């Protein structure tokens, strides 16, 4: 049930702004960091002579560090609370941005990227944990949609605004600015976010909390949804945060200015999807459509879109390509609805560990896919200064097959798995309303 000490304040505008805005800014930065290399890639490639594999590996270090942080992050969120955990981690992100800005080799780029990934690892998870602590379950999809919208604004900021900034500074200057803003955000989270009562659960033994995280991963209910949801979200992140920009350059043949314009439009599609999936879940609930049902429909449509991009990438010209990528960016956000579903499937005191275990899967798969795409693209000879379009096509087809396979796994047992998940979701909401 919601935290009773903070529930009366939950309706006050000031309380909601203090709860939402610092976390929203943190997630804004997290998403900006994820995707900014898509615009900065030409400068990085030119300065460090990066191959496609190098670019994928370096950028993917964000994901592997992010994923590695999830297990201790889940324990920290449940033990110390969202406010203290995130403000501490953001200091690492600020250090990572400075390291990246001063890097003189690919190795130091990777170190900086890894520190950034570790530092922003809790931006979304801490927010969701705090919202779960303060708000009733039926409010979670909508405020999560607002949180995702803030992240989408970060993606938008990483496109055309960053491209404009490069007229006044270089990629190193961009990261110095980001380091300063990230440090200030850490202070905002610590001093502005309302404290929950109790803030975390330090009384429970650390060994018991660590075991609780392992216990979540050993339950069948977790694995009923995790394969399909994590594969969909990881595919979205791996492609969106790096490879759309190079794809538009190498496959669609667009110049840098047009690529930045297209990425801006695609990012707006992501923002619309982030708001739209939460609204859709709320509007369809009175008609008996559960959150997991909305998520499943969105993930299936997303997988089909990946296949269409792979097969029809030469059809209809640049505007057709843009339309497909906009659809991709909208539908990819529907996998985010799995977060409140996972909350509904487990007891509240396990909330931090449930979503961070799920997030760990997402980012390990994201790293693997982002690196694998580069390795696959590298298997075809370059076309002048660009990567070969054939490599992109094969990589996207493989990702389509992976998504289709996990969805089939879920679909074949829908009467068991989907019904169980929906029943758990409804039961948790009813319990919260009664209490």
N, C-alpha and C positions, 0 to 999 in steps of 0.2 A: 504494500500500500504506500501512498505518497508519504513523504516525511511530514509527520503531523505538525511539527514545530514550525515548518516553513509554509505549509499549505495555506493558512489564512492570508499570508502575504503574496501568494502566487498570483492573485488577481490584480495586484497593484502594478501600475505601469512602471514605476521606478524600480520595483523589485525585478520585473521581467527584463528591463533594459540592463540592469546590473548583471543579471544572470546570463543574458544572451550576448550582448555586444562584445565583451572581452573574448569569449569563446569564438564568436563569429570572426573577429579580427585574426585570432590564431589560426583558424581554419582557412581564412582568406590567404594568409601567408603560406600555409602548408601547400595549398593547391597552386599558388604562384610558383613556389619552389619546384613543385613536381613538373610543371609544364614549361617553365621559362627556357629550358634548353632547346625546345622546339624552334624558338625564334633566334636564340643565340648560337645555334649549331653551326651556321656558316663561319662565324668568327672563330669558334673553338676548333673547327676542322682545319681552317687555314693556319691558325697559330701553332697548333700542336700536331698537324699532319695526321689527323685521326682517320682510321679506317671505319667502316660501318660497325665492325665488331667492337673496336675501341669505344666508339660513341655509345653503343648500346650498353657495354659493360660499365663505362664511367657513369652514365646517367642512371643505370640500374642499381648502382651502389646505394642510392637513396632508398630503393625498395628493400634491399637485403638488410640494411641497417634498421630500417623501419620495421621490417618483419621480426628481426632478432630482438627488438625491444619489446615486442608484444607480451611475451610471457611475464617478465618482471613488471611490465606496465600494468597488467591486469591485477597482479597482487598489490602493487602500490596504490592503484585507484581504490581498491576495496579496503586497504589498510590505512592509508593516509588521506584519502579524499581527492577529488578532482582538482580543486584549487591549488593545493600545495604541490601536487605531482606535476601538473602542467607548467606552472611557473618555473619550477626547477629545470624541467627538460628544455624549455625554450632558450635557456642560457646556452645550452649546447648547440642549438640551431644557430644562434647569433655567432658563436665561435666558428662554426662550420662555414658560415657565409664569408667571414673574414679570411679563413684559410683558403677557400675557393678563390676569393678575389686576389690573393697574393701568390697563388700557385705558379710554379715555374716548370712543372712537369705533369705528365698525366697521372703519376702516382699521387701527387698532392691534390690534384683535382678530385681523385677518387676519395682521398681522406676527407676533404672538405665536403664532398657530396654525401659521404657516409655520416659525418657528424650532423649535417642538416637533417638527413633522414631520421637519425636517432632522436634529434631534438624536437622534431615536429610529430613524432610517432604518437603522441597523445592528444593532438589537437582535436580530432574528431571523437576519439574514444572518451576523453575527459568530458567533453561537452555532453555526449550522450549519457554518460554516467551521472552527471550533475542534473540533467533534465529528468532522468529516471528517478533520482532521489527527491526532486522537488515537485514533480508534476504527475498527474494521474495518467494511466496507460493510454487512454483514448486521445490524449493531447500529444502523444509522442510523435506520430507520423507527421503532423503538421509542423511542429517546431523543428523536427529533423529536416523537413523540407526547407524551412528557412535557413537552417544551418548549412545545408547543401547549396542553397542559393548563394550564401556568402562565399562558399568555396568556389562556386562558378564565377563569381565576380573576380576572384583571384586568378582564375584561368583567363578571364577577359583581360585583366590587367597585364597578364604575361604575353599578350599578343601585340595589338597595335600600340598601346601605351609604351611597352618596352621598346618596340621598334622606333617610336618617336624619341625615346630617351637616348637611343644610340646615336642620335644626331648631336647630342651634347656631351656624351661620355661614352666609354666603351663598356664591354661586358664586366670588366673588373669594377668599374664605378657603380654599376647596377647592383653588384653584390655587396659593396660597402654600404650603400643606402639600405639594402635589405637587412644587413646585420644590425644597423642602428634601430630600425623599426621593430625588428624581432626582440631586441633587448627591452625596448619600451613596452612591448606587448606583455612580456614576462611580468613586468611590474604591475601592469593593469590587471592581469589575471589574479595576482596575489592580493592586491589591495582593494579591488573593486568587486570581484565575484562574491556573492553572499555565501556565508559559511553554512553548511548543513549541520544538523545536530542529531547524532554525533557526526563529526567530520572524519569519515573512515571508521575502521574497526581495529585499532591497535591492540585492543585487549585480547583478541584472538591470537593464538600462537602463530608464529610465522610458518612453522612446519605444517600446521593445519591449513593455512591459507594456500601454501604451495601445493599441498595435496588436493585441495579443492579445485585448482586449475587442472590438474591431471585427471581428476574425477570427471570433470566436464567433458574432456576429450575422450573418455572411455564410454560415454553413454551413446546408445543407439539413436536417441532423439536428436543429438547434435548432428550426426552424420546423415540424418534424413534429408536435410536441406543444404548442408555445407558444400558438398561437391558442386552442385549446379550453381549456387549463389556465388561461391568464391571464384569459380572459373569465369563466370560472366563478368564479375567486377574486376578481376585481375586482367582479363582481356581488354576491358575498357580502359583501365589505367595504363597498361603497357603500350597500347596503341596511341591513346589520346595524348599522353604526356611526353611523347617523343616523336613518333613516326608519322603523324599526319602531316606535319610541316615538310619533312623530306619527301613524303609521298606526293604532295602537291607540286613540289619542285621537280622530282625525277620522273613521275608517271604522268601527271597532268601538264608538265612543262611550263609551269608558271614562274614569273620573276619574283624576287624577294618581296617587293612591295605588295604585289597581288596575293602572295602567300599570307602575308600579315593580315591583309583585309579579309581573306577567306577564314583564317583562324579566328578572327574576331567574330564573324558571323556564326561559325561553328560553336564558339564559346557561348554566344547568346542562346543557341539551341540547348546547350547544356544547362544554362540557367533556367530556361523555360521548363526543361525536364525535371529539374530539382524541385521546383515549385509544383509542377503539374502532377508528379507521382504522389505527393502527399495529399493534394486536393482530391485526386482520383480515389485514393484509398478512403478518404473521409466521405466522399459523395456516394461511393458504391457500398459502404458498410450497411446502410439501412436496407439495401436490397439483398443482403445475405452474401455479398462478395467480400471475402476476407482479404486482409493485407497480403497474405501469402499468395492468394489467387491473382491479385493485381501484379505482384512481383513476377510470378511465373509467366503470365501473358507477356509482360514487358521483356523478360529475358529471352523468351522464344522468338519474339519479333526482332530483338537485337541480334541474335545469332543469324537469322535469315538475312539481315542487313549486311553483316560481315561477308556472307557468301555472295551477295549481290555486288558488293564493292570489288571483291576478288574477280568475279566473272565478267562484270560489265564495266570495268574501269576505263575502257577505251570507247565506250558508247556515249553519244550525246554531248561530248565536249566538256569544257570546264564547268559550266553551270550545272550540268547533270551530276558531275562528280561532287560539286558543292552540296547539291540537294541530298545525295546519298550520305555524305559526311554529317550533315545537319541531322538527318534522321538517326544516324548512328549515335550522335551526341545526346539526342533526346532520349532514345530508348535505353542507352547504357546506364542512365541514372536509376532505372527501375530496380536494378539489383540492390540499391541502397535501402530499399524497403525491408530487406532481410534483417536489418539491425533491430528494429522494434519487434520483429517476429521472434528473434533469438531471445530478447529480453522477456517475452511473454512465455517462453518455454522453460525458464529456470527461475529459481527463487531469487528475490531481489539482492540478497547478500552475495550472490555469485555473479551479479551483473557485470562487473568490471572484467572478471576472468572469462566470462562467456564471450563477450564481444571482442576482447583482445585475442583470444584463441582463434576466433573466426578471422579477425583482421590479420593474424599471423599467416594463415593460409593464403589470404588474398595477396599479401605482399611477397611471400616466397614465390608464388606462381607468377606475380607481376614481374619480379626480377628475372625469373627464368624465361618468360616469354619475351621480355624486352631485349634481353641478351640474345635469345634464340633468333628473333627476327633479324637482328644484325648479322648473325652468323649465316643464316639462310641467304640473305641478300648478298653477302660476300661471296657466295658460291658461284655467282654469275659475274662475268667480266664487266667492269665499269663501262659506261657509255660516255666518253669524254670525262668531264668533271663530275658526272652524276652517277648514282648507283643504278643498276639495271632494273627496269620495271618488272621483268620476269621473276626476280627474287621476291619482290613485294607480293606478287600474285600468289606464289606458292606459300609464302608465310601466312597470308590471310586465309588461304584455303585450309591450312593445317589448324589454325585457330578456330575456324568455323566448325571443323570436324570435332575438335575438343569440346566446344560448347554444345554441339548437337548430341554428343555421346553422354554428357552429364545430364542433359535435359531428358534424354531417353531413359536414363537410369531412374530419374524422378518420375517420369510419366508412366513407366511400366508398373510402378507400384503406387500409383496415385491414390487408390482407394485406401491404402495403408498409410503411406507417408504424408500425402497432402491433407487427407482428412484428419489424421492425428495432429498435425501441426496447426490446422485451423481450429480444431477442438481445444487444443491447449491455449491458443491465442484468445478464443472467446471465453474460456474458463477464467483466465487471468483477469480479463476486463470485468467480468461479472463479479469476481471476488473483490476487486478494487472498488467497484461501485457500492457493494454491500457494506464495505468497511469504511 
